[in-house]
Amino acid sequence: MMMWGYGPWSGGGSWFWSVVMMAVQVLFWVLIIWFGVSLFKKGNERTDSLSIRNDAMGILRERYARGEIDSEEFHRRKEDLTK
């Protein structure tokens, strides 16, 4: 005979499962926020490294245009920057 209102999913132990489910929800949102923040940081790091590389290439071109470095040194340094 089946008895309604008894067992782990009803009345008696439901506070435990409520706490477990609340913890799972909190963990879910913490992971979502952490993932979003890490993507934002990683995107900024890529942007920063690209802008530094572009600035260095611009300086190299300016030095070559002014005649401070010759063609051989320009190409050697350009190869170093594009690695």
N, C-alpha and C positions, 0 to 999 in steps of 0.2 A: 504494500500500500504506500502510495506516495504522500509525503507530508509537505505541505506548502509552508514556506517561512522558515525552513531550517537549512543549514548547510553554509558553506563558505561564502556564497554569493548573496545571501540574504541576511538581514538584521544582525545576527550575532557577530560576524567577522567583517562586516562591510566597512568599518572604519579603517581597518588595515588596508583594504584594497583601495579605498579613497585616498589614503596617504600615498600609496604606491603610484596610483594614476596621476596624482598631483605632481609627484617627483618626476615622473616620466614627461609630463607636459613642460615643467620648468626646464628639465634637461634638453628637451627638444628646442625650446626657444633660445636657450643659451648657445646651443650648437649653431642654430641659424644665425644668430647675431655674430658669433665668433667667425663663422664662415664669411659673412658679409664684410666684416672688418678686415679679415685677412686678404680678401680679394681687393679691397680698396687700397690697403698698404702695398700689396704686390704691384698693383697698377701704377701707383706713385713711384715705386722704385724703378720700374721699367721706364717711365717717363723721364725721371731724373737722369738715368744712365744714358738714355738716348740724347737728351739735351746736352749733357756734358760731352758726349762723343761728337755731336754736331758743332758745339762751340770749339772743340779742339780742331776739328777739320776746318772750320772757318778761319781760325788763327793760322793754321798751316797754310791755307790758300793765300791769306794776306801776306804772310812772310815770303812766300814764293813770288807773289805779285810785286812786292817791294824789292825783290832781288836779294834778300837776306840769305836765302838758301838756294842751292842749284837744283836742277831737275832730278838728279840721282837721289839726293837727300829727301826731296819732296816725295818721290815715289816710295822710298824706303819707309819713311814715316807714315805715309798714307796707308801702306800695307800693314804696318803695326797697329794703326788706329782701327782698321776695318776687321781685325781678327776678333 
